[in-house]
Every structure is written in structure tokens, then in C-alpha cells.
Amino acid sequence: MKRKIILVALMATIASTVIIGQKISSEKIPLEVKQSFEKSYPNAKNTKWDKEGDNAYEASFKLNADELSVVIDKKGQISEIEKEIPFSMLPLAVQTALKGKKVKEAAIITKGGKTMYEAEVNGKDLILMEMVKKCIIN
């Protein structure tokens, strides 16, 4: 019973997100944003940029064998880091909640000091909030 309650609570925290990024050439990226990115990720390869709203930019890139993306505001502050991970690295509670669904990609996201997980299911990105630790501890 407790497990069902945890899974229902976890599923209730899934929020479907619509991420609308506009492709942008690196020449149009503000200097503060570029400098912050290059300082934080000097070995990044194949960087692609998107404009995120009016005040931020997203860099998607490879770092060694990892696929990452970071969101950087106009002042050069990194506000979000996303790293692709295999489905098997998602917390067990998340894997259970997604059981039977076709998951194309999975990622771990750090934003505002909080950890979230993302899974692409049926062409939509689902963000799973970090109540997973509570589920595992209890």
C-alpha cells in the first residue's frame, strides 16, 4: 500500500514541459555567455546554441563521452545543467513509475540546487521532481 502511495505521489509530480528553443549561431551569443561557457567547459565539442526566452541561452555539447546542455543567462550565470544518462541510472522509483512506457532518452538535471530527472516519453519530455530520495528513504 505504501509503495502504491509513493508511486502515485511520484506520478503526480510529473510535469509535461514544452521547451521552445530557437536555434542561434554562436556569433550572436553575448560575450558574457560565451566566456562563462568556455571557462566552465573548455573541452566541450560540437556545441550548438539555442535562445531560451529573452534572457538565456542553452548550449548543447559533448564532453568526453557525455552529452550535456547548460542554460546560461545574459550575465553569464549557469542556471541549469542537464546530462544524458541511461534509463538504468534513473532512481528505481522513477523507473517503476515509467514501467511499460517507451522511454527514448533520460537525463539528470540540476537547477537551483535541486536535482530532477527527465525522460522523453512518446516524444514529450517529462520532468520528474526530486521527491525520489524521500521515496527511497521511507
C-alpha positions in Angstrom: 0.0 0.0 0.0 2.8 2.4 1.0 4.5 1.6 -2.4 1.3 2.5 -4.3 1.0 5.8 -2.5 4.6 6.6 -3.2 4.2 5.8 -6.9 1.0 7.8 -7.2 2.7 10.7 -5.5 5.7 10.4 -7.8 3.5 10.3 -10.9 1.6 13.3 -9.6 4.9 15.3 -9.7 5.5 14.5 -13.4 5.0 17.7 -15.3 4.9 17.8 -19.1 7.1 20.5 -20.3 7.2 22.4 -23.6 10.7 23.5 -24.3 10.8 26.0 -27.1 14.4 26.9 -28.1 15.3 29.0 -31.1 18.5 27.9 -32.9 21.0 30.7 -32.9 24.5 30.9 -34.3 27.5 31.2 -31.9 28.3 34.6 -33.4 25.1 36.0 -31.9 25.8 34.8 -28.4 26.6 37.6 -25.9 30.3 37.7 -24.9 29.5 37.1 -21.1 27.6 34.0 -22.0 30.4 32.6 -24.3 33.1 33.4 -21.8 31.2 31.7 -18.9 30.6 28.6 -21.1 34.2 28.4 -22.3 35.6 28.9 -18.8 33.3 26.2 -17.4 33.6 23.7 -20.3 36.9 24.3 -22.1 36.9 20.8 -23.6 33.3 21.0 -25.0 32.9 19.7 -28.5 30.1 20.1 -31.2 28.4 23.0 -29.3 25.0 24.0 -30.6 23.2 27.1 -29.2 19.5 27.9 -28.6 17.9 31.0 -27.3 15.8 30.3 -24.3 13.3 33.2 -23.9 14.6 36.7 -23.7 17.3 36.3 -21.1 19.0 33.0 -21.5 20.9 30.7 -23.9 21.3 26.9 -24.0 24.5 25.3 -25.1 24.2 21.6 -26.1 27.5 19.8 -26.4 29.7 16.7 -25.9 32.2 16.5 -23.1 34.3 13.3 -23.4 31.6 10.6 -23.8 28.8 12.6 -22.2 26.0 14.6 -23.8 25.3 17.8 -21.8 23.4 21.0 -22.0 23.6 24.1 -19.9 21.4 27.2 -19.6 23.3 30.4 -19.1 21.7 33.8 -18.5 22.8 37.1 -20.2 25.1 37.8 -17.2 26.9 34.5 -17.7 25.4 32.7 -14.7 24.7 29.0 -15.3 21.2 28.2 -14.1 20.7 24.6 -15.2 22.9 21.6 -16.1 21.4 18.6 -17.9 23.3 15.3 -18.5 22.0 12.4 -20.5 22.1 9.1 -18.6 21.0 5.6 -19.4 17.5 4.6 -18.2 19.1 2.2 -15.8 20.7 5.1 -13.9 17.3 6.7 -13.1 16.3 6.1 -9.5 14.3 2.9 -9.0 11.1 4.8 -8.1 11.3 6.7 -11.4 12.0 3.5 -13.4 9.0 1.9 -11.7 6.8 4.9 -12.5 7.7 4.7 -16.1 7.4 1.0 -16.4 5.6 0.0 -19.6 6.2 3.3 -21.3 8.6 3.8 -24.2 11.4 6.0 -23.0 13.7 7.3 -25.7 16.1 9.3 -23.5 16.8 10.0 -19.9 18.7 12.8 -18.1 19.6 14.2 -14.7 19.0 17.9 -14.3 20.5 20.2 -11.7 18.7 23.5 -11.3 18.6 25.9 -8.4 20.4 23.4 -6.2 17.7 20.7 -6.8 18.0 17.5 -8.7 15.3 16.4 -11.2 15.1 13.6 -13.7 13.9 13.9 -17.3 12.6 11.2 -19.5 11.5 11.5 -23.1 8.3 9.5 -23.4 6.2 9.4 -26.5 8.0 12.4 -27.9 7.4 14.6 -24.9 9.9 15.5 -22.1 8.6 14.6 -18.7 10.3 16.2 -15.7 10.2 14.1 -12.6 10.8 16.1 -9.5 13.2 15.1 -6.8 11.0 13.5 -4.2 12.7 10.3 -5.2 15.1 10.5 -2.2 12.1 10.7 0.2 10.6 7.6 -1.5 13.8 5.6 -1.2 14.5 6.6 2.4 11.0 5.8 3.6 
